[in-house]
Amino acid sequence: MIKQIATAGLLAITVSGIASAGDVTGNVGLTTNYIFRGITQTDDGPAISGGFDVEKDGFYGGIWASSVDFGDDTTMEMDFYGGYTFAAGGFDFDAGAIYYAYPDSPELGGNSQDFLELYFGGSREFGAVTIDAKLSWSDDFYAGTGEALYAEIGAAVEIFEGITADARFGSSTFDDLAGADYEDWQLGLSGEALGVGWDLRYHDTSDFFGDALVFSVSQSFGG
């Protein structure tokens, strides 16, 4: 854990320095449990994270890293992503790709734990409510498990000044893993206090994985 905190701390310092130049935005965060699509990535323990993003004329790219605990030698996740955002017909759209890398992970069954996803999503405001939907597809998902699709939909509304409530539902399907398909959902409240973002969120899944109540704080730089 000390190694993870030191690494994330170094990343946070780097992000702060780069963001001060004004050409990128950065972020650091701390959570009681890193949940990805309903599944803990830290054995129900805390995680520290940080990253930065570059954006120009709708095009963007970035890197984000977090501590993880898979019960093996894996201690870190690094995500590299890029895409393009645009507006059409009253909707905001986002298309891109993300590469999930685990630099110190062992192979599983002779397969790398790294994988690539392509995604496409859109959102629109309907009065006080914002609705969004997104599809993420991989031709060879985590640890060589084959083609996978994740579909998600969410809704968010500001219930008090500066406090937003949201709900999300997702569905994971796997072509080559019989019986592995599942659904996940979450309910959250988020806001900002003393310049620090906060998020309280409940996660649950349909079958295999337990529920979790997660509290997170984050800080952004630049912009």
C-alpha positions in Angstrom: 0.0 0.0 0.0 2.9 2.4 0.8 4.2 1.8 -2.8 0.8 2.5 -4.3 0.4 5.7 -2.3 3.9 6.9 -3.2 3.3 6.2 -6.9 -0.1 8.0 -6.9 1.4 10.9 -4.9 4.2 11.3 -7.5 1.5 11.2 -10.2 -0.5 13.9 -8.4 2.5 16.2 -8.1 3.2 15.7 -11.8 -0.4 16.4 -12.8 -0.5 19.6 -10.7 2.7 20.8 -12.4 1.5 20.1 -15.9 -2.0 21.5 -15.3 -0.5 24.8 -14.0 0.8 25.3 -17.6 -2.8 25.7 -18.7 -2.8 23.2 -21.6 -4.3 20.3 -19.7 -6.6 19.5 -16.8 -5.7 17.1 -14.0 -7.4 15.2 -11.2 -6.6 13.2 -8.1 -9.0 11.1 -6.1 -9.4 8.8 -3.1 -12.2 6.2 -2.7 -13.2 3.7 -0.1 -13.7 1.0 -2.8 -12.8 1.1 -6.5 -15.9 -0.4 -8.3 -15.8 -1.1 -12.1 -19.1 -2.2 -13.6 -20.3 -3.5 -10.2 -17.1 -5.4 -9.4 -14.5 -4.3 -6.8 -11.1 -3.8 -8.2 -9.4 -3.4 -4.7 -10.8 -6.4 -2.8 -13.3 -4.0 -1.2 -10.4 -1.8 0.0 -9.5 1.8 -0.7 -7.9 3.2 -3.8 -5.9 6.3 -4.7 -5.9 7.6 -8.3 -4.9 10.5 -10.5 -4.7 11.5 -14.2 -4.7 14.3 -16.7 -6.6 15.2 -19.9 -5.8 17.3 -23.0 -8.6 18.7 -25.1 -8.7 20.8 -28.3 -11.5 21.5 -30.8 -13.5 18.5 -29.6 -10.6 16.0 -29.7 -9.2 14.8 -26.4 -6.8 12.3 -24.9 -5.7 11.4 -21.4 -4.2 9.0 -18.9 -5.6 7.8 -15.6 -4.1 5.5 -13.0 -5.4 3.8 -9.9 -4.2 1.4 -7.2 -5.9 -2.1 -7.5 -5.8 -5.4 -5.7 -6.7 -8.5 -7.8 -5.4 -11.0 -5.2 -2.2 -11.6 -7.3 0.8 -9.4 -8.0 -1.2 -6.7 -9.7 -1.1 -3.3 -7.9 -1.9 -0.7 -10.5 -4.2 0.0 -13.4 -3.3 2.6 -16.1 -5.9 3.7 -18.7 -4.9 5.4 -21.9 -7.8 7.0 -23.9 -8.7 9.3 -26.7 -11.7 10.4 -28.6 -13.9 13.1 -30.1 -16.9 14.9 -28.8 -19.5 16.7 -30.9 -23.1 18.0 -30.9 -25.8 17.1 -33.3 -29.6 17.2 -33.3 -29.7 18.5 -29.7 -27.5 15.6 -28.4 -23.9 15.6 -27.2 -21.9 12.6 -28.5 -18.6 11.0 -27.5 -16.7 8.4 -29.5 -13.3 7.0 -28.7 -11.1 4.2 -27.5 -9.6 3.2 -24.1 -6.8 0.8 -23.3 -6.8 -0.7 -19.9 -3.2 -1.7 -18.8 -2.0 -3.5 -15.7 1.8 -3.0 -15.8 2.8 -5.4 -13.1 0.1 -8.1 -13.7 0.9 -11.7 -14.3 -0.6 -13.5 -17.3 -3.7 -15.5 -16.7 -3.9 -18.7 -18.7 -1.2 -17.4 -21.0 -3.2 -14.2 -21.7 -2.4 -10.6 -20.7 -4.8 -8.9 -18.4 -4.6 -5.8 -20.6 -7.5 -5.1 -23.1 -8.8 -2.4 -25.5 -12.3 -1.1 -25.8 -14.1 1.1 -28.3 -17.0 3.2 -27.1 -19.8 5.5 -28.3 -22.2 7.5 -26.2 -24.6 10.3 -26.2 -26.5 12.6 -23.8 -29.2 15.1 -23.8 -30.8 17.5 -21.3 -34.6 17.2 -20.8 -35.4 20.1 -18.6 -33.7 19.5 -15.2 -32.9 15.9 -16.1 -29.8 14.7 -18.1 -30.1 11.3 -19.8 -27.1 9.5 -21.2 -26.4 6.1 -22.8 -23.2 4.4 -23.9 -21.9 1.2 -25.6 -18.4 -0.2 -25.0 -17.1 -3.1 -27.1 -14.0 -5.2 -27.0 -13.0 -7.9 -29.4 -10.9 -9.6 -26.7 -11.9 -8.6 -23.2 -10.0 -8.9 -19.9 -7.4 -11.8 -19.8 -8.3 -13.1 -23.3 -12.0 -13.8 -22.5 -13.2 -12.9 -26.0 -15.7 -10.5 -27.4 -17.6 -8.5 -24.8 -20.2 -5.7 -24.9 -21.2 -3.3 -22.1 -24.4 -1.2 -22.5 -25.2 1.4 -19.9 -27.8 4.2 -19.4 -28.1 6.8 -16.7 -30.1 9.8 -15.5 -29.0 12.8 -13.4 -30.8 15.7 -11.8 -29.8 18.5 -9.5 -31.9 18.0 -6.4 -30.5 20.9 -4.3 -28.1 23.7 -5.3 -24.8 22.1 -6.0 -26.0 18.5 -5.2 -26.8 16.0 -8.0 -28.6 12.7 -7.7 -28.1 10.1 -10.4 -29.0 6.5 -11.2 -27.3 4.1 -13.7 -27.9 0.7 -15.1 -25.4 -1.5 -17.0 -25.5 -4.8 -18.8 -22.3 -6.9 -19.5 -22.5 -9.7 -22.2 -19.7 -12.1 -23.2 -19.9 -14.1 -26.4 -17.4 -16.8 -25.3 -18.3 -17.1 -21.6 -21.5 -19.1 -21.0 -23.4 -18.0 -18.0 -21.1 -15.0 -17.3 -23.5 -12.2 -18.4 -24.8 -10.0 -15.6 -26.3 -6.6 -14.8 -25.2 -3.9 -12.4 -26.8 -0.7 -11.1 -25.9 2.2 -8.9 -27.5 5.2 -7.1 -25.4 8.2 -6.2 -25.3 11.7 -4.7 -22.4 14.1 -5.6 -21.4 17.7 -5.0 -18.6 19.9 -3.8 -17.5 21.2 -0.4 -14.5 23.6 0.2 -13.4 23.1 -3.4 -13.2 19.3 -3.1 -15.6 17.1 -5.0 -17.4 14.3 -3.1 -19.5 11.3 -4.2 -21.6 8.8 -2.1 -22.7 5.8 -4.2 -24.5 2.5 -3.7 -23.5 -0.4 -6.2 -25.2 -3.7 -6.7 -25.3 -6.5 -9.3 -27.7 -9.2 -10.5 -25.8 -12.4 -9.6 -22.2 -12.9 -8.9 -20.9 -9.9 -6.9 -22.0 -8.3 -3.7 -23.2 -4.8 -3.1 -21.1 -1.9 -1.8 -21.6 1.6 -0.4 -18.7 3.8 -1.6 -17.5 7.3 -0.6 -15.1 9.2 -2.8 -13.4 12.6 -2.8 -11.6 14.2 -5.8 -9.7 17.4 -6.7 -9.3 18.9 -10.2 -6.5 21.1 -11.5 -6.2 23.5 -14.4 -8.9 24.2 -16.9 
